[in-house]
Amino acid sequence: MSNKQDFEGITKEAKQEIWKIIISLLTKKVDIDTIFSVLTFNREELEDVKRTMQESKFPLLAMNPLNLISSCYACNKAQEGKGDRVSNPPIVTPYNEMIGGNFEFKINFEDEFITLQNNGGKAHENYIKLLKLDSRYADPFIFSNVDDRAKSLFESLSNYGSPSKQSIFSYIDQREKRENLSFALRSAISKYPQFDKYK
């Protein structure tokens, strides 16, 4: 029913308008894929902005910006993601800082997996645990994606002479940041033997 109340006094339509306002306030710190996903208001896609404390148990916090964390759909699924677990405080959010810069993605070429190393604090560790990022990045599929992106980048670079190592990092920071796994690519790129030929 279109007039169904989601929770005390707020209709579904009003809730969608609130989402628009919240997203417009947070766009400077949220990646563009999440923004577009949320603005579709498709319930499945709406899960891309997850709640630290789930709506069913904490309905009054459902629309509180401090309770929202942008994440991929899989990170919010019950079986493989956060589900209904609640993080121990403190927890960092992408609205306060660029979280990916606090992690080092260690690449294991022999066994084809990536290990996530936290270079931040306890709040970053809680973020890793909440979204189960350790197990996600250890997935061979993630290694394969980062590896393919790195190889593609080196192939593209071969057409442009000999850029510096710093310009490669700058390229990743500026161009590749719009792509998934850009922090993993930036962290892992220097571990490739091809990287050593650049100065």
HUURNOR-V903622 format. One line per field, one symbol per residue. ss: DSSP state (H for helix, E for strand, C for the rest). psi: psi as a letter, one per 30 degrees, with the letter a starting at -180 (. if undefined). burial: + if it has 9 or more other C-alpha atoms within 8 Angstrom, else -. Layout:
ss->???
psi->???
burial->???
//
This chain:
ss->CCCCEEECCEEHHHHHHHHHHHHHHHCCCCCHHHHHHHHHCCHHHHCCEEECCCCCCCHHHCCCHHHEEECCCHHHCCCCCCCCCCCCCCCCCCCCCCHHHHEEEEEECCCCEEEEEECCCHHHHHHHHHCCHHHHHCCHHHHHHHHHHHHHHHHHHCCCCCCCHHHHHHHHHHCHHHCCCHHHHHHHHHHCHHHHHCC
psi->kfgkkeljfjleeeeeeeeeeeeefgfffkleeeeeeeffgkeeefffjlkejkeefifffegkffgkkklleeffkeefbebglkkkllkllfffljeffgkkjkkjeefilkkkkjgbaeeeeeeeeeghfeeeffkfeeeeeeeeeeeeeeeefffhbilleefeeeeeeeefffllgeeeeeefeffkefeffk.
burial->----+----+++--++-+++-++--++-++---++-++--+---+++++++++++--++-+++---+++++++-+++--++++--++---+++++--++--+++++++---+++++-+-+--++++++++++++--++++-+++-+--++---+--+-----+-+--++-+++--++----+++++++++----+--+-
//
